Amino acid sequence: MSVMHEFTKGLWQDLPPFRLVLGLCPTLAVTSSANNGLGMGAAVIFVLVLSNMLISMVRGIIPKKVRIACFIVIAASLVVAVELLMQAYAYPLYQQLGIFVPLIVVNCIILARAEAFAAKNGVAASVADGLGIGLGFTLSLTFLGSLREILGNGTWFGIPIMWEGFEPFRIMVQAPGAFICLGLILAGMNVINVWQARRKGLREPDPVGCSGCGCCSLDKKD
């Protein structure tokens, strides 16, 4: 497949939190505001693109039996770099994201793309895959964070945008609001998928199923 296809698939076909249903911990935990969602997404893009590139470059010399450990070491080194950069240039954001910045190393999106794609494809395709998936993840977190912030605080990126007298739904910026908004978005995407399938005369897709995240591709012999 073309490099452009590998990039664009992460923007809808393999959209991580809403199609692959991956990375839900940061998706639910840090999206109380659009700024938090954008910051976490940018950190994931950095780690995902570089880890895909490095893993693709060294995939021929990594022993098969220790590949997962090697993937984690590469991701962990990049996460340390992200932490240092955020502490130096975006410390308030780093404080707001908290423990979820170092936890990027065990984000299932990172390991899934490393195992399913970067370990089996060339550098250019792996970088495009990481950039597309990372950008899709960033847009998803920013959208969810924007929705919760607008409804819960009446602001967007900290700027008031609602009319005078607007009463915020405070539950939206609390833990239950994350599940409510995520459920509504997933329901909306299922409706769109069914509509698209019917329009094309195809079989209606399952509401929940494997979308090719790669988690099932692990060698069962290991």
ZAMARGU-4260 file (C-alpha; in steps of 0.2 Angstrom, whole numbers, plus 5000, padded with zeros to 4 digits):
<rodrens>
0) 5000/5000/5000 | 5005/5018/4997 | 5013/5029/5010 | 4998/5041/5009 | 4986/5027/5013
5) 4996/5022/5028 | 4995/5040/5034 | 4977/5043/5030 | 4970/5027/5038 | 4974/5033/5055
10) 4962/5048/5053 | 4946/5038/5051 | 4948/5019/5046 | 4960/5015/5061 | 4956/5030/5072
15) 4963/5024/5089 | 4951/5028/5103 | 4935/5028/5093 | 4938/5014/5080 | 4952/5003/5087
20) 4946/5007/5105 | 4964/5009/5110 | 4972/5021/5122 | 4956/5024/5132 | 4965/5027/5149
25) 4973/5044/5143 | 4957/5047/5133 | 4946/5047/5148 | 4958/5054/5161 | 4966/5069/5153
30) 4952/5076/5142 | 4944/5088/5154 | 4950/5102/5143 | 4955/5104/5125 | 4972/5110/5130
35) 4976/5094/5139 | 4970/5083/5125 | 4981/5092/5113 | 4996/5091/5124 | 4994/5073/5127
40) 4991/5070/5109 | 5007/5079/5104 | 5017/5069/5116 | 5010/5053/5109 | 5014/5059/5091
45) 5032/5062/5096 | 5034/5045/5104 | 5024/5035/5091 | 5033/5042/5075 | 5051/5040/5082
50) 5048/5023/5089 | 5040/5017/5073 | 5055/5024/5064 | 5068/5017/5075 | 5060/5000/5076
55) 5058/4999/5057 | 5077/5003/5056 | 5083/4990/5068 | 5069/4976/5065 | 5082/4965/5056
60) 5094/4964/5070 | 5081/4962/5085 | 5080/4944/5090 | 5062/4938/5089 | 5060/4932/5107
65) 5065/4949/5115 | 5057/4960/5102 | 5043/4966/5114 | 5056/4971/5127 | 5066/4980/5114
70) 5051/4989/5109 | 5047/4995/5127 | 5065/5001/5129 | 5065/5011/5113 | 5048/5019/5118
75) 5054/5022/5136 | 5069/5031/5130 | 5058/5042/5119 | 5046/5045/5134 | 5060/5051/5145
80) 5064/5064/5131 | 5046/5070/5130 | 5046/5072/5149 | 5062/5082/5149 | 5055/5093/5135
85) 5038/5096/5143 | 5047/5100/5160 | 5058/5113/5151 | 5045/5121/5140 | 5028/5117/5145
90) 5029/5113/5164 | 5011/5118/5168 | 5004/5106/5155 | 5016/5093/5162 | 5009/5095/5179
95) 4991/5094/5173 | 4994/5078/5163 | 5003/5070/5178 | 5007/5052/5178 | 5000/5049/5161
100) 5015/5056/5152 | 5027/5043/5159 | 5013/5030/5156 | 5014/5033/5137 | 5028/5020/5137
105) 5014/5006/5140 | 5001/5014/5130 | 4994/5000/5119 | 4994/5011/5104 | 5013/5012/5104
110) 5016/4993/5106 | 5002/4989/5094 | 5009/4999/5080 | 5027/4993/5084 | 5022/4975/5083
115) 5009/4976/5070 | 5017/4988/5058 | 5034/4995/5061 | 5042/4978/5064 | 5036/4972/5047
120) 5038/4987/5036 | 5050/5000/5029 | 5055/5016/5037 | 5044/5028/5026 | 5028/5018/5028
125) 5031/5016/5047 | 5034/5035/5049 | 5018/5038/5039 | 5009/5025/5050 | 5015/5033/5066
130) 5011/5050/5060 | 4993/5046/5054 | 4989/5036/5070 | 4996/5049/5081 | 4987/5063/5072
135) 4971/5054/5073 | 4974/5051/5092 | 4978/5069/5094 | 4962/5075/5085 | 4951/5063/5095
140) 4958/5069/5112 | 4957/5087/5107 | 4939/5084/5101 | 4933/5075/5116 | 4942/5088/5127
145) 4934/5102/5118 | 4917/5094/5120 | 4919/5092/5139 | 4927/5109/5141 | 4913/5118/5132
150) 4899/5109/5140 | 4907/5109/5157 | 4915/5126/5159 | 4908/5136/5144 | 4926/5139/5138
155) 4937/5132/5124 | 4956/5132/5127 | 4952/5143/5142 | 4943/5156/5132 | 4924/5159/5136
160) 4913/5156/5121 | 4896/5153/5128 | 4882/5165/5130 | 4880/5176/5145 | 4869/5166/5158
165) 4875/5149/5152 | 4875/5136/5166 | 4889/5124/5163 | 4886/5105/5165 | 4899/5102/5178
170) 4898/5083/5177 | 4906/5085/5160 | 4923/5090/5167 | 4922/5076/5180 | 4926/5058/5178
175) 4908/5053/5173 | 4908/5066/5159 | 4922/5057/5151 | 4912/5041/5149 | 4896/5050/5144
180) 4905/5059/5130 | 4915/5044/5124 | 4899/5034/5124 | 4890/5047/5113 | 4904/5048/5101
185) 4905/5029/5099 | 4887/5028/5096 | 4888/5042/5083 | 4902/5033/5074 | 4892/5017/5074
190) 4878/5026/5066 | 4889/5034/5053 | 4897/5017/5049 | 4880/5009/5047 | 4874/5023/5036
195) 4889/5022/5025 | 4888/5003/5023 | 4869/5004/5018 | 4873/5018/5006 | 4886/5007/4997
200) 4876/4991/4998 | 4888/4982/5010 | 4885/4972/5025 | 4882/4982/5041 | 4898/4982/5051
205) 4899/4975/5069 | 4897/4989/5082 | 4912/4981/5092 | 4925/4971/5083 | 4944/4970/5078
210) 4949/4984/5067 | 4967/4978/5063 | 4976/4985/5078 | 4988/4971/5078 | 4986/4965/5095
215) 4980/4948/5089 | 4995/4946/5078 | 5007/4941/5092 | 5015/4924/5088 | 5006/4912/5099
220) 5022/4901/5099 | 5032/4913/5110
</rodrens>
